[in-house]
């Protein structure tokens, strides 16, 4: 049941109080953030009968409402601090001043490791009066986000155990346990490392997992796929993270630290167990299936799930109706319906819910129809978890569909459900439901039967909730690929089709937003996803090594049109398959999928990250493959897959791992067996050349030239790919000391969690940029001018890593987008990774503080709806210009190729080639091909020496059909050889919002006196993002850049804190 509109939640230090303006008896206690089911009445649920989920009780209104106050203490009680929920031990100790400073500062990860190794107890106290309902009935203790292995007791009496951070626990509390006066809830944790190691040691055989470099909590001190610790002799023992159901990244990864936090990241609620059944039926959740009709209408099959204790007989006797209202996206009109339970039939007979409808459509031809549903119950039986649901079918005529970003709008309907008591004289409905076809052709006025059987509410709703709905279809298309691609055997396609339109997925992978879950916020998620949207992304993969995110993250994705590939939380490891572990997984998956299924942004469920491929990593799984294959099948195909499919009313596609070779046959047709296609999912082993022909692919190659398009492999869908870069100096400096500001500092080495990562980054940069002077003059040995030049040179070095990453991404993404129209039919590129969890070396394009790296702007260009690009065919001397488009219509316009000389000021077009070209709808094609030597000869004008590649560059421009030119640049040679002039880019003006008005946007106007390569801006005093970066400016040109602040604040120092930099500035 949701809180009434007049209610509010009041939070104090270490305490939370629920207060209401009405005068109902108080029926429950709550601590922590208001659960989603209370705050917005979207209810977190599960179909697993043995676990009940959060049900908000009716909260009292008296000023004396008790408070649950939480504290956190260590095992020997030398530390005891307030811990208002949500909290982990680290955040409580930081707030109390026990831990000082930023957890990400220098070596605090290592220095604070004692916190992770302690066994913490969270203790909540509350007071009950003599007449409190909690003393008169048994209670249910509902706990969300208990991280992880804990023993729960109330007043010293055992209540239960928890051992998964991903399950909402509900524990029975006998009324005799609670006392008048002060009561105590104790949650005593065992630290995750100790719990995991104990379970790994007790398991009958080793279960390998990846081990991460420079990570203090690992059993070894390096990333070793063939680690000796698989068999036990390694210092620290066996890998253990795969035995604990908490976020794997809490133990560290190859881009982030290990803090292993312990605590309660959600809420704790205590309520009478029979309050729902005694106080009237309560809505628990809605599950909605969409049935899209051939005539364009959509039927919503709505199941309204009720709280425990409400059998069909009881519902019929109560004369309670379900009222449904579907508000259109603009809320200008609404559909309304009532549904009432019919009588309970005999033993083993079907219980049928015939529905009584009252139509209240505002516009003509906006019909709503109900149809009967059925479920079988044994005589007298009642479901433990929730009552059998009401079932109603609503028809939406002429719906407004939800589209991925770039393909249309994202309208969201609102479905409002309420339980209302009907007047005693209301006849029991006997109407026959209107057939779908008839409803589709109707005028929305309703029938006599409908009017006769209408429910007349007698009072306000007894229970209500709301849920947003995005109407759309989604398919994962895996059809025989015709014709087979050159160099590949025949295989199957792999792409998403939404509302019948094939979608080229452009996006990235998301890691957790923070090392501590309680610090993650809706505002941070909106900022990250807004930056993704600004970079022309339409998909984000919520990676299986992180955590399931709160509903607000998916709400933002729904609003922005960002499709979500949601993985279950399993990554880079093999896993046990004992009965207890599988039971935990089954409950976890059922709860999480049921909670998230309402979001239209989620288009696919994934079982794991790289765990199919992981069987190739470890000696143990290679030598004893059958054993670990059996484990894999039991977990992903026999446990996770059916749990996902049974909990998602939409029946979204499911893949057991990414990457994966997929299935040979599926059992979903009811006729074929489930048969998995085994092999090397990454396509790295010569024994499995078929891998690129099926499923998705992860591709990393640090030895190849990332700016050479020919190095990128054929693939159906790239779901991971990336190169590292370092944080900017502005992001890195606040968490470091001056002695850390060197390429060879121990801290930079320590923060590199990818073995040989620094060497790989430097190798790429050295191939394309002038970094030799940096290496020889400022790094390796402390220079004499360390106090003056060192910060500047180190800042340039960090800047160049981001520029190089962006150049790699632009090259790779353009190549894979061009493969869309090749026989491989590549239909997606998701790079690794979108965001950072701390300032350190990683594959991200957005820094931890929310600032886009230079590479993020390269991603935006490479993911533009219409892309113009050029490639050189090795050994032919030919340049080919390509046009690639995600638009659903052809775009015809002039395609220009212009030759410029770096040294000219102002910039002069030395030669231009113009062709009328077409950017094909949802495809790619060659615009034209020209001989490079002929171009340079023509640009030279026939007099004097012939221009060289080092002296010149190419500007490509496609007219854009009136929307402004679509621009790209092509460089003949690595930039280290280009004859770049000493560029000068000046700030002409800075416009900020007036203080009296405020605002988030400012603008900066620039002018280039000489041609400048890869111009960028940095804001030193205002956090935010520039609209472009690493862009070209021709000599004499001007450009206006928009800056968006992360939050409202003063603009006084914005102008003085601007820094402009281009490539030639790094040559000093």
N, C-alpha and C positions, 0 to 999 in steps of 0.2 A: 504494500500500500504506500502511496506517495504522501509526502507532507502536503498539507493544504496550503493554498497560496498565502495565507496569513501567517504561516510559520516561518521562523528563521533559525539559523544555527548560530550560536554565540560561542566563540572560541577564546579561551584565556590561556595563560601560561600553564602548560601541562594539563589543561582541562578543556573539555568541550561540553556545552550545555545545549539541549534542545528546548526551545521556548515556543509557546503558541499563544495566540490571542483568545482561543476558545477555552473551554473548561472541561475537557474530557479527562477521565482518569488516566494517569500516566501508566503505560504498559511496558515500557522498555527503557534500556540505557544504551547509549552509543558513545563511543570515543573514536577520535580520528576524523579524517575528512568525511564529509557527507557522501556516502556511497552513491554511485550513479543512480541506483534504483530509488534513492530517496530524493536526491537533489533534482533530478530531471525525470524521474519515474521510468527510465529505461532500466529494466531489471536484469541483473546478472543471474543466469540460470544454468541448470544442468538437467539432463534426463537421467542421470545416474541415481537410482533410488537410494543408495546407501549414503549419499551426500546431499544434504539440503543446502540451498543457497540463501543468500541474504533476503530476508523479508522485513521490510520496515514496519515496525509496530506503530500503534497510535501513541504519540508522545504527549506527556502532560503539559499543563500550562501554569502550574503554580510556581511562585517565585522561589519556593524551596526545592525545586527540582534538583536531585543529586547530581554531582559532578564525578566523572571518572577521571582521576588524575594519575598520570603515568610517570614512572621513574625507571631508570636503567642503572644496574649495578653489576660489578664484576664478581668473580667467584669468591674472592676472599673479603668482599665488602669494603675494600679500601677506597673504592670509587662508587659514588651513589649520586646521580644527577637527574634533574628533570628530563623527561623524554616525551613531550607532547607528540601525539601521532599525527601524521606518519613520521617515523623516525627509524634510523639505524643507529647502532652504537656510535659510529663515527660522527654523525650529525649531532647527536645529543652531547657528545664530549666536546665538539667544537663550540656549540652554543653555550656550554657551561664554562668554557675557557680552559678545559683540561688539555685539549689539543689546540695549539695556537697556530694561526696563520692559515695559508691556503693549502689544502691537501695536495695540490698539484705542484707546489713549490719544490724545486730541486729534487732532493732525495726523500721527501716526506712519504712517498709510497713505501720505501724500505724502512724509514725510521718509525713509521706508524704501524708496522707489521704486527706489533704486539697486540694491537686492538683486534685484528683478525684471529689471532691465536688464543684470545681469551674466551671463556664461556660466560656469556652475558645473560642476565635475567631482566626481563621487562615486567614490572609490577604495577598493576592498576588498582586503585582503591576507590570505593564508592560507599555511600551511606544509604540505608533503607529505613524508612519509617515503619511503624507498626502496621499500617494499613496498605502497605505497598503490595500491588498484585504479584510482584515477583516472589513474595513469601507465601503466596496462596496456591501456586501451581508450579509444576516442573517448568524448566526454562531451556532455551536453546542459546548456546554461545556461538555466535557467528564471527568468524575471523577471516579477514581478507588480507593477503600479502604477508603471511607469516614466513619469514625468510631465515632459516629453513627448518632444520632439525630441532624440535623442541618438545618439551613435556609441559602440558598445561594443567594447572590445578587451581581450584577455587577454595579459599579458606583452608589451604593445606590438603585438600582432598583431590585426588587424581581425577581429571576430567577427560584426558585423552592425549594423544601424540600427534604431531604434525611432522611431515617430512617431504613437503613439496611447496615451493614458493608460488606455484602456479595454480593451486587448488584453493577454492574458498571452502574453509572447514566449518562445519556446524557440529558442535558437541553438546550432548545431552547433559543437563544439570538438574539433579533432583532437588525438589523444593527444600528438603531438609538440609541441604548444603549451605544455603544462604541464611544469614543472620540479620536480625534487627540491629541496626547500628552499622558499624564499619565492616566492609567486606573487601576481600583482596583477590584479584585475578593475577596469577603468576604464570609467566611464559619463560621457562628456563631453557636456554639454547645450548646445544653442543656446537662448537665451531665447525664450519663446513669442512675444513681440511682434515680434522681428526675423524669426523664422521665418514667422510669419503674414503680415507685411507683404511679405516676399520672394515668398511664394507668391501673394498677391493681386496683386502687380505683374506677375508672370509669367503670370498667367492671361489667356486671350485676350479676356476682356471682364469688366467690373466685376460683382461679385456682392454686392448690398447687404445690410447688416445694421443693426440698430438701434444707436443711439449714445446713451450715457447721460450725463445732466446732472452736472456737477461731478466728472467722473471723469478723473483725470490721464492715464490710459493710452489714452484714446480719441483718434481722429484729429481730432475736433472737441470743443468745450467745451459742447455742449448736446445735448439729445435733439431730433433733427430727422428726421422721417420723410422729408422731401424734401431731405435734406442735399446741399449742393453737393459734398461729398466723394465722392458716388457716382461722379462723373466725374473725380475726381482732384485738383482744385485746393485742397481743404481742407488746412489745416495738419496735418501728420502723415501725409497720404496717404489711401489707401483703407481702408475697414473691413477687418479681418483676422481677427477672432476666429472667423469661420466657416470658416477654412482650417486651423485647428489643432484636433486631436481631444483636447481637454482640457475640463474643466468650463467652460462659458461664463461662469459667475459668477466665475471666477477673474479675469476682466477687469473686474469691477464690474457692477452692475445698478442698477435704480432704487430699491433698498432696501438696498444694501450696497457695501462698499469693493472696491477693486482691489488685490490683492497679487500676482497672477500667480506663484504659487509654483512652484518647480522642485525635483524630487527623486525619491525612490523611496518611494512610500507603501505598498508591500507588502513582498514578500520576494524574495530571490535564492537560487536553489538550483543547485548543480552536482552532477551525478551521472553515472556511466557510462551511456552510451546503450544498452548491451545488458544492463544489470543485470536489467531486468525479464524479458527473454526468456530469459536464461541462468539466472536464479534461480527460475523458475517463473512460472506465469501470475498476473497481478495484476489485481484489480478496479480499474477506473477510476471508474466511476460507475454509477448506476442511473437509468433513465428509466422512468416509470410512467404508463400510461394507465388511466383509470378508465372502466369500462363498467357503468353502473347498469342493473340488470335490472328488468323489470316487477314481479317478485315482491318487490322491495325489497332483494335482495342486490346485491353489488357484485363485479365481476370486475376484478382488477388485472392488467393485461398488463405484466409486468416484463421489461425488457431490461437485462441486466447487461453493460455494456461493459467490455472488457478492454484491457490495455496493448498496445502494438504488438508484433508478432513472433509472435502466436499464431494460426496458421491453424486451420481446422477439422480438418485431418488431424493436426496436432500435438496438438490438444486431445483428440482421440479416443485417440491413442496414449498420452497421459499418464494416461488414466483418472482424470480430475479431475471432480468433480461440484460443482455449485452448490447450496449449501444455503440455503434461504430460510426465515426465521421472521418471522411477523407477530405482533407483540405487541399485544394489545388495549390501549386507553388506560389501563386500570387495571393492565395487565400481569398480570392474574390468569390469563390463558390465552394460548396462542400457537398459531399454525399453523406447521407445519414441512414442508418439501419439499426433495427433491433433484432436480436436473436434470443429465443427462449428455449430452455431445455424441455423435452417431452418426458413422458413417464418412463420409469425404469422397466425394462422387459424381464422376461423370465431367465432362469439360469442358463448360462452359456449362449443366450440369445444376444443379438446385436442391440446395443443401446443406441438409438437413433436420436439425433438432435435436429428436429425439424425447426426451421427458423421462421420467426415472425418479423416482417420488415415494415418499417415506415419510411417511405421515400421522401426526402426533403431536398431534392436537387434544385439548385438555383437556376441553372441554365437548361434549356431543352437539350435532349439527346445526351444528357450526362446521367447514364443509368447506373443503378446499383442493383445487383441481384444476389440472392442467397440461395444456396443449394444445401441439401442435407448431407451430413457426413456420418460415419459410423465407426464405432470401436467396440470390441468385445470385452466384457468383464465377467468373471465368475460371479455367481450369485452372492450378494453381500460383500463382495470384495471392493476395497478401495485402494487406489495407488498410494504408495508410501510417499513419493516425492511431491506429487501434485495431482489434483483432480483431472480426470479426462477432460480435454479442452472443449470449449465451444468451437464450432467450425462454421464459418460463414464465407461466402464467396462474393466479392464485390467486383462489379464490372466498371471499368473506366473507359469510357468511349472517347476517342480522339485524344489520347494521352500525350503529354509532353515528355519526351524521353530524355534520360540522363546520358550524356556522352563523355568520353574521355577528353581531356584537354586538347584543344586543337581541332576537334571534330564537331563541336557543337557546344550547347550550353549544359549546365548542370542543375536543372530544376529539381527541387526536393519537395515532394508532397509530405503532409503531416497526417498520420493516422492517429486518431484519438479514440481510445477505447474506454468505456466506463460500464460498471455494473449498476443497474438501477432497479429498484423494487417496483413491481407493477401493481396497479390498483387491483383490489380483490375481485372486482367484477369483470376483469379482463378475461375473455374466453381463452381457453387453451388453444393455441394455434393449430390449425389443421391444413393450412394452405399447401399447395404443391408449388415447389420452387419454379420460378420462371426459367425456362431453358436459356442457355447462354446465347444461342442464335437469336431467339426471340428478343432477348434483352438488347442484343446488339442492334436490332432493327427497331426497337421501341422508341417512344417519344419521351420516356422518363416520367410519365404522369402517374404510373402505378396502376394497380388493378383493384377491383372491388375486394377481392380476397385479401389483398394487402391491407386495405383500409380497415376491413372487418377484424383483422387479427392484430391490429397495432397494439403495442404495449403503451399504457399510459403511466408514466413515472409518477410516483407519489411523493418522493422526497428528492433531495440532492443525491448525486451518485454515491454509492457505498465505497467504491474504489475506482480509480482511473489511472491511466498512464498514456503516454504519447510516444510515438516512434516515427522517425523520418523515413521516407521511402523514396528511392530513386528507381524509376521504371526503366529497365534496360535488359537486353539479353546479352549473354556472354558465352562464347564457345572457345575451347582450345582445339584448333583444327589440326588434326594429325591424319592426313590423307596421303595416299600414294603419290610420291613426287614424280611428275611427268614433265619433260623427259628426265631420266637420270642425269645428274650433274657430271660434267667432265671430271674425271679423276675420282669419282665416287660411284659406288654401286647404288642401285635404286634404294630409296628409303622413303621416309614420310615427312611431310611438312610439319612445322611447329610454329603456329602463330595464333593470335587472338583475333576473334571476330566479335565485334560489339554492335548490336542492332543491325546485323547483317553486313557491316563494313569491315574489311580486313584492316587491322591496326598495326602499324609499325611501332613497336614499343621503344621508346627513348627514355632512358632514365638511369637510375643508380641504385646502389644498395645502402640501406640504413643500418647503422649500429646504434647502441643505446645513446641517449642524449646526454647522459651524465654517469659518472662512476657510482653515484648514489641515487637510487630511484626516487626518493622523496624530493629531490631537487629538480626533477623533470617537470615542466610546466606546459600548459596549453600555448602560452605565448611563445615559448621556445620552439614548439612544434610548428606553429603557424609561420614563424619566421623562416625556419628551415624549408618547409614545404613551399612557401611563397618564393624563396630563392630557387628552388627546383622548378617551379612553374615559370619563373622569369627566364630560366635557362632552357625553356621549351621542352621540358620533360613531361611525360604523361604516365610514367610508371615508377614506382619505388618498391624495391624488394625488401620487406622487413625480414632481415636475415636471421637464420635459425640459431646463431650463436649468441643472440642478444636476449631480449625479453618480450613478452606480449605487452603491448602498450595500452594505456587507458583509452576509453572510448573517445576522448577529445581528440586524440591524434587522428583517428579514422573519420571523425566528424569533419576535421579540416580537409582531409583528403577528399571526402565526399563533395565538399563545397568547391574545391579547386579543380576537380576532375582528374586527380592523380590516381591512376589505377594502382592497387596494392597486390603484390605477390606476397602472401602471408605464409611464412614457414612456421612449422612447429619447432619448439626450441630443442633442437638436436643438431650438433655440428662437429665436424672434423674429429670424429671418434667412432668407435664401435661401442655398443651398449649392452648391458646385461639383459637377460630375459627371464629372470625368476618371476614367480607369480605375483609377489608383492610389488615389484617394480612395474610389471605390466598393468596391474590394477591402478597404480598411481597414474600411469600414462593414460589409461582409458578414461579416468575421471578428469584429468587435466584437459585432454583434447575435447572431450564432450562439453565441458564447461566453457572452454575458450571459444570453440566454434559456435556454440549456441549464443554466446554473448556477442560475437562479432558479426554473425551472419546477416544482420540487418543492414550492414553498410554496403551501398552499391559500389563503392570504390574497390572492395575486395573482389578480385576476378579469378583468383586461383589459390588453392591451398597447397603448400609444399610440406613433405614429411620431414625433410632434413636438409642440411647444407653439406654437400660433398661426402656423405657417408657411404654412398654406393662406391664412389671412387676411392674412398679411404681404405677399402679392402685391398687395394694395390699398394698401399703405403707401408704396411707393417709386415715384418718377417713372419710374425705369428699367423696373420690372416692369409698370407701367401702360402705358407707351408700347410696349414690346416684349414683350407678354404671352406670345406664343407661345413665345418662347425660354425664358422662365423656367418656363412650364408644362411644357415638355419636360424641363427640369432636375428639376422637382418629381416628375413621373411616374417618371423614371428612378431617382431616389433612393428615394422612399417606396413606390411601387407595384411597381417592377420589381426593387428590391434589398432594401429593409428588409422589406417584407411577406412575400415568399417565404422569407426567412431566418428570420423569426419563426415562420411557420407550419410550416416543416420542423423547427424545433428544439424546439417545444413539443409533447410527446406528448399533452397534454390538448386541444389545439386551441382554446385560449381565443380570445375575440373580439379583433379588431385594428381600430383606427381609425388612419388615416394622420396625422391632426392633431386638435388640440383648440383651438378649436371647429372643427367640420366639418359640411358638409351631407351627408356620407356618400356611399354608392354608389347609383347607379340600378340596377345589377345586379352580381352577384358571380359569379366563375368557380368558386366552391367546389362548386357542384352538378354540375360537369363538362359542363354544357350551355350556360350563358350566358357571354357575354363580360364582362370586368371593365370597368365603365363608371362613372366618377366623376361626381358631381353638382357642377358648378362654380357659383360665385356668391359673394356676400358672406357668408362664414360667420358674421359677427358680426351681420348683419341691420341694419347701420347705413345702408346705401345704399338709396335709394328704388327703385332698379332691381331689387332683389332682396328683395321682401317675403316670399318663401317661407322665408327663413332660419330663423325660429322654428319652422317646421313639421318640420324634420329635424335630427337630430343634437343635439349639445350647444351651449351658448352661453356666451360670456363677456360680462359686463355691468358696465360702469363708467359712472357718471353723477354727476359732482361738482357739477353745476349744479342738480340737482333737490333737493327737500326729502327727505332720506333717511328722515324719520319719517312720510312720507305713503305709505301702502301703494299708492295708485293709480299711483305713479311707476314701479313695477316691472313689467317687460314680461312678456308671455306667453312661455313657453319650455317645451320638452320636458324639458330637463335643464340646470341651471346648474353649469358646472364651474369657473368663476371669477367672483368678485364681491367687491368690497371697498371700504373706506374707510380712510384712514390715521389713525394716532394716534402719539403720541410715547412714548418710554420713560418710566417713572416716575423721579422724582428719585432714588430709592434705587438704581436701576440706572444712571442717567446720571451721577451725581456722581462715582463712582470713576474714570471715564475722562475727566473734564473738570476745569477749573479754575474758581474762583469767578467770574472774569470771563465765563465761558461761560453763567452761569445767568440768562439772560434770553431772552425770546422773540425779541429782535432781535440776539442775539449772532451774530458771524460764524460761530462753530463750528456752531451749530444750523442756520444757513443752508447752510453747507458740507456738512453731513451729509444735507441734504435732496437726494436724488438724483432726485426726481420734480419736474419743472419746475412751478412754481406750487403745489406741494404744501402749503406752509405757508399760503398764501392760501386754498386750498380748505378746509383744516381749520378755519381761523379763521372763514370764512364760515358753515360749518355750526354751529359753536359759538355764534356771535353770533345765530343764528336761534333758538336754544333756551335759552341760558343767559346769566346776567348776567356778561359779560366786559368791559363798557365801562370799569368802574373799573380793572381790570387794565391795559387798554390805555392809559388816560389818566394813571394815577398811577404805574405801575411799569414800563412799557415805553416804548419810543421814545426817552425821555431818561432819563439816570441819575437816579433819585430820591435825595433826601437820606438816606433811611433804608436805603440799599442793604445795609449790613452786617447789619441786623436783619430787615427785612421782605422783602427781595428773595428770599432762598431760599424763604421760605414761600409767597410769591405765585407764584413760578416753579413750585414743586412743585404748587400748586393748578391752575395752568394746564396742566401736563402731565397731571394727574389728570383734568381736564375733557375733554381730548382722548380719553382712553380711555373715559370715560363716554359721550361722544358716539358714538364708534365702536360701543360696545355697543348703544346705542339704535338706531343704524342697522341693525345686524345683527339685532336682535330683530324689528324691523319687517319687514325684507326676508324673513327666513327664515319667519316666520309667514305672510306673504303667499304665498310660493311653496309652502309646505306646504299651504295652503288650496287652491291650484290643482290639487292631486292629483285632486280629484273634479270638476274642471272639464273641459271638452272638451280643453283642452291636455294634460291628464294629466301635469302636471309631476311628475317622479319622482326628483329629486335636486338638492341644493344643496351645492356645495363652495366655501367662501369662500377668498379670498386674504388672508392666508396664515397658517399655523399658528405658525411659529417665526421667530425673528430670528437674524441672523448677527453683529450688533453692536448696541450701544445707539444707536439713531438712529431717525428717522422711518420708519415702514413701515406695512404693512397687517396686521401680525401681531397675534395675541392672546396670545402667550407671549413674554416678554422673553428676551433672550440668556442671562441668568443662570438661566432656568428658572422665573421667577415669572409666574404668570398675570396678565395685565392685567385691569382691570375688565371689559373687553369679553368676556373668555373666560367669565366667569360669565353674561353675557347670552347667549352662544352656548349654554351648558348649558341655560338656561331655554327658549330657542327650539327646541332639539333634544330636549326632553323626550319620552319615549314617548307621553304624552298631553298635548296642549297646549290650553289655553283662551285665547282671544284675542277682541278686540273691534275692530270697524271702524265708522267713521262714513261714511255715504254722502253725498258732497258735495251740498249744496243741498237735502237732504231732511230734515235734523234727526233722522234715525233712527240708532240704535245697534244693531248686530247682533253677537250673541255666537256664536262658533264653537267647535266641538270637533273636534280633529284627533287621530288615533290611528294609531300604528304597531303596535299590538297585533294579534294574530291572532284576537282574540275581541271581540265587542261588550262595551262597558262602560256600564252603566246606573246613574245615580245622580242626586242633586239638583244642579242648577246654580244657584248663588246669585249675585245681583248686589246689591252693597251700596254705599250712598253714604256717604262720610265727609267731614267738614270738617277742613281742615288745622289750624285753630286749636284744636280741641277737645282737652282733656286732662283725664281720660283720653279715648281715642278712643271715640266713640259712633256706632253704626249709625243714620243718619238715615232710611234707607229700605232695604228689602230686597225683592227680587223673587226668587221661587224657582220653578223648573220642574223636573220630571223630564225628564232628557235622556239621550241615548245618544251615546257616542263610538263611531262605527262601526268595526268591524274594518278595518284597512288602508285608512282613508279619512277623510273630513272631512264635516261637515254643520253647518248653522246650528242653534244651540240655540234662539234666539228673537230677535225684533227688537222694540225699544221706542222710544218717542218721547222724545228727550232733554229737551225742555222739560217734558213730563209728569213725568219722573223728578225733575227739580229742583223742580218745584212740589210734588210729593208729599213730597220730602225737607224742604221748607221748613215743612211742617206747617200751611199756610194762615194763619199769624199772622206779622205782620211782613213785612219785605221778602223777596222771593224770592232764594234762594241763587243765586250766580253760578258760572260754570264756574271762574273763578280761585280761588274759595274751596273748591272741592270736588274730590274724585277718586273713582274707582270701584275697588272690590275685587271681583274675580271668583273664585269658588271652585267647583270640581267635586269632589264627595265622594270620588272615588277608590276607591269600592267597598271600603271598609274599610282601604285602604292609607294613609289620611291625605289631607287636601284638596290638590288641585292648584290652585295659586294664581297669579293674575296681577293686574296693576294697569293701569288705563287712565286717562290724563290728558286732560282736555278741551282744555287749552291748552298752549302751550310753557311749560316750567318757569320761564322768565324772568318770566312773568306770574303765576305761582301765588303765593298769599299764604302762603308757608312761614313757620312760626314759627322762632324761634331754638332749634334742637333741641339736646338734651343726651342723648348716649348714653354710658352709664358701663359700665365693666367690673366685673361683680359678682364673678367668680372666674376663676382660671386654674389648670387642672389639667395638670401635666406628669408624664411617667413618672418614677418614683423612680430615683435614680442606680444603685441596686443591681440594678435590673431592666433599665433602658434601654428603648428603643422609639422609634418614629418619630412617634407621634401624641400631640397635646396638644389640649385643648379650652378655649375661651374663652366665658364666659357674659356676655351683654350685657343691659342694660335701657335702654329709651328713655323718658325723662321726658316728652318731647314727640314728636309724630310726626316722623320723620326719613326723608328721601328719600335713597336710594342710599347706604346705609351700607357702609363698607368698612373692612378692617383691613390693616395692614402690619406685617411683622415685620422689625425693623431688625438683629437680631443672629443669627437662625437662618434659613437659606435653606429655603424650602419653599412650600407652597400652602395657602390656606384653602379650605374646602369651599364657601363662598358669598361673594359680594361684590356691591356695588351693589344691595343688597336694601332693601326697605321695612320700617320698623318703626313700628307704630302706637303712639301714646302709651300708656304703661302696659304695653307688651308686653315679653316677654323672649325671647331667642333664644340657642341654643348653636351655636357654630361650631367645627368640627374643623380642626386644623392638622396637616399631614403634612410632616415634614422630608425634605429630599432625601437625607440620609445621617445615620448615627448620629453623635451628638456631645453636647456639654453643653447642658443646658436652663437653666443658671443665670441667664442674662440674657434669657431669652425674655420674661418678664413685663414687665420694665422697658423692653424694646425694642418694645412694642406701640404702634401708633398707630391711633386710631379717627377716621374722618372721614366726614362726610356732606355733602350738597350745600350746606347753609346755611353750612358752614364756609368755603366759597370766596367768600362775599359780603363778608368783612371788607375 
